[in-house]
Amino acid sequence: MKRIAVFAYGTVAYLMFLGAFLYLIGFVGGIVVPKSIDSGSAPGLLEALLVNLVLVSLFGLQHSIMARPGFKAAWTKIIPEPIERSTFVLATNLILLLMFWQWRPMPGVVWEVESSAASFVLWAVFWSGWAIVLLSTFIIDHFDLFGMRQVFFHARDMRYFQLPFQVSAFYRYVRHPLLLGFMIAFWAAPTMTVGRLVFAGAMTTYMLVAIHFEERDLVDAYGKSYEDYRERVPMLVPMPGKGHDRVTGSEDLAEPARSSV
């Protein structure tokens, strides 16, 4: 019964993630969802700015704290280890839901593209960013990243083991394609409002800070193997002469670099 409960818990957290991820696309792009980043009555600029920055900060703090090895070691003394990742995912879902609910619109227009061709290009870039995000999760094992593999192994009474990180596909060109995909999606806007600019800027700042802590943990865990990878592959921007020309095919490196986003 306990194994079934653990699997059900992980499944609910994963399904919530799928819903939150799809809503996030609509929230940022103003597509379909009932409340987007620019919808609703606009309060005073200062109130909106403070509330929105607090919401992004909550998201960042939850990710940064719960992703650290020290927290995980302490946390798994309280909760069963098979649901550690699912609990991280659940907490992320709840923070995102709070953000969707409480985000304050800031409707002033920073830029607006009038050309239909340029607008089409920006929408294509927007969707390509989300595609990079999703594909990147599968490259490093989507179901492990979001806790389903852990609860499945537990339900089957199988010993969980961490798959090695394959330096392949996007990871041959940049070390953090998942975060790059988010940045592309956040900034590719035919109409950039003040609210979306604040969201994109604050989330980008958080991701750049998160990379520092994440890579420090990876170096501590895997030493020279990750240092060598970091030396030859750029962080976010593909560069000629680095990455793909020095990493051929695929190679085992280390544990998947679970993004803090």
N, C-alpha and C positions, 0 to 999 in steps of 0.2 A: 504493500500500500504506500509506503514511504517513497519508493522508487517512482511509482506512478505520480505521486504528488510533486516530486521534484521535476519530473518531465513536464507535467502540466504547468508548473510555475515557469519553467524555461520557455515553453511554447507560448504562453500568454505574453511574456516579456518580449519575445521575438515578434509576435503578431502586432503588438503595440508599436514596436519599432517600425515595422513596415508601414503602419498607418501614419505614424509621426513623420517618417521620411517623405512619404507622398504629400502629406500636408505641408511640410517645410518647402517643398518645391512650389506648391501653390501659394504659400504664404509669401515667399520671396518674390515670385514672379507675378503675383496678382492674378492667378489663374484658378477659376472654378470655386475655390474655397470660400466659405461665408465671411471669413475675416482674414484679410491680407495685411501686409506690412503698412499699407497706405490707407486702409479703410477705417471708417469710424469717425467720430467727432474729435477734432484736434484740440487738445488742451493748450495751456501756455507752453511756450518753447522750453523754458527751463524745467518745468515739471516733466514734460515728455522726455527731455534729454536725460534727466536724473533717473527716472523710472526705467528707461530703456537700457541705460548703462548698468544699472543694478541687475537687470535681467540677464544681460550678457555676462556680467561678472559671476552671477550664480551658476550659470552654465559652465564657465571656465573653472571656477573653484571646485565644482562637483567632479568635473573631468580630471583636473590636475591632482586632486587629493585621492580620489578613488583609484586612479591609475598607477599610483606610486607603489613600488614593491613593499615598502614598510607598512603602508596601510593595508595592503592585501594580506600580508602575513598576520597582522593583528585582527583583521576583519574575519578571516577564515577560522579564527578561534571562537567566533560568535555564531557565524552561519556555516552551513555545510559547504565544503569546498566546491562541489559540483555546481552550485548556484551562485558562486562568486561573480562570474561574468554576467550571468542573467540579472543579478541584482544591480550591477553597474548599468546594464542596458535599461532596466526598469527605472532607475533613478534619472537617467538621461531622458527617457520618455516623459517623466513627470515634469522635469525642468522645461522641456520643450513645450509641453502643454500649457504650463504656466506662462511661458513667453508668448505663445499664440494668444492666450486669453488676455493678458495684461499689457501687451505692447501698445504704446501710445503712438498714433500716426503723427508724422511731421511732414506735411504735404508740400512744402515749398519745393520748387523744381530747381535742381542744380544744373542739369542739362536735359535736353530733349532732342532726339534725332528725328528730323522731319523727312529725310529721304527714306522711301519705302525699301530701297535696296539695302541701305545701311542698317535699317531696322531689322530686315530679314537676316542679315549677317549676324547682328548682335543676338537675335533670338536663337540662331543656330549655335553660336558660341555658348549661350546660356545652357542649352540642352546638352551640348557636348561636355560641359563641366559636370553635369549630373551623371552623364554616362561614364565619365572617367571615375567619378566617385564609386559608382556601383560596380564597375568592372574591377577596380582596384581591390574591393573587398573580396571578390572571388579569387583574385590572384593570390591573396594571402590567406585563403580559406574563410569564406564568408560565414559559414555556420559556426566555426570556432570563434570568430571575431565577435559574434552576437550570442554566444552561449549555448547554442543548440547542440553542438557536438559534445560538449561536456555533459549535458543532461541526458543525451542519448546513450553515451557510454555508461553512465551511471544506471540508467534504466535497464540496460542489457547486462549489467554486472560485469562490465569490461573495464580493464585498467586504462585510464586516460593517459595519453601521451601527446606531447606537443610536436606537431609537424615542423620540420625545418623550413626556414624561409628560402624559397626559390627566387634567386635573382633573375627574374624573367620579365618579359613584356614591359610594362611601364617602369618597373623597378630597375631596368637596365639603363634608363635615361635620367630618372630623378629618384631621390630616396623617399619622397613623400608625395606620390601622385594623388593619393586620396585627398590630402589637404589642398594640393594644387587644384584639383577638380572643384572643391568647395569654393576656393577663391575665385576661380573663373566664373562659376555660376552666380556668386554674390555680386561681382562687379560688372558682368555683361548685362547692361540695362539700356534699352532704347530711351527710357525715361528714368532718370536718376533723381529721386526725391531726396530731401534732407534725411527723412527717416531711413531710407534704404542705404544712403551714404553712411549714416551713423552705424547701422547694422553691419554693413560690409567692412567698414573701417575697424569697428570694435572686434568683430569676429576674426579679421585678418591679424590684428595685433595679438589677440589671444593665441591664435594658431602659431604665430612666429615664436611667442614665448613658450608655448607647449612643446615645440620641436626641441628647444634647448634642453628641457627637463627629460623629455623622452629619449633623446640621443645620449644624454648623460647616463641614464639607466641602462641603455643598451651597451654602452661601452663598459660600464661596470660589470654587466652580466656576461658579455662575450669578448671583451678585450680586443686583441689585435684584429680578429676577423672582422669586427664591425668597424674598427678604425680604418682598415684597408678599404672596406666598402665605402666609407664616408670620404676617403681620400680620392677615390677614382670616380664617384658618381655625385653629380651636383645635388643640392638639397631640393630645389623647387624648379629651377629654370634650366632646361636642357642646354648644354653648351657644346659647341664643336670641339672635338679632341678629348672630350671626357665622357665617361659612361659607356655608351653602346659600343664604341670602338675598342674598349678594353675589357668588356664583359661579353663573351660570346656564348650563345646558347643560353644555358641556365646553370646555376650552381647553388649548392646548399650553403647558406650563410649562418643563420641563427633563427631564433624564435621570430615569428612574424612581428614586425614593428607595429603593434596595435596603436593606431592613431588615437590621440587624446580627443579627437572630434568624432 
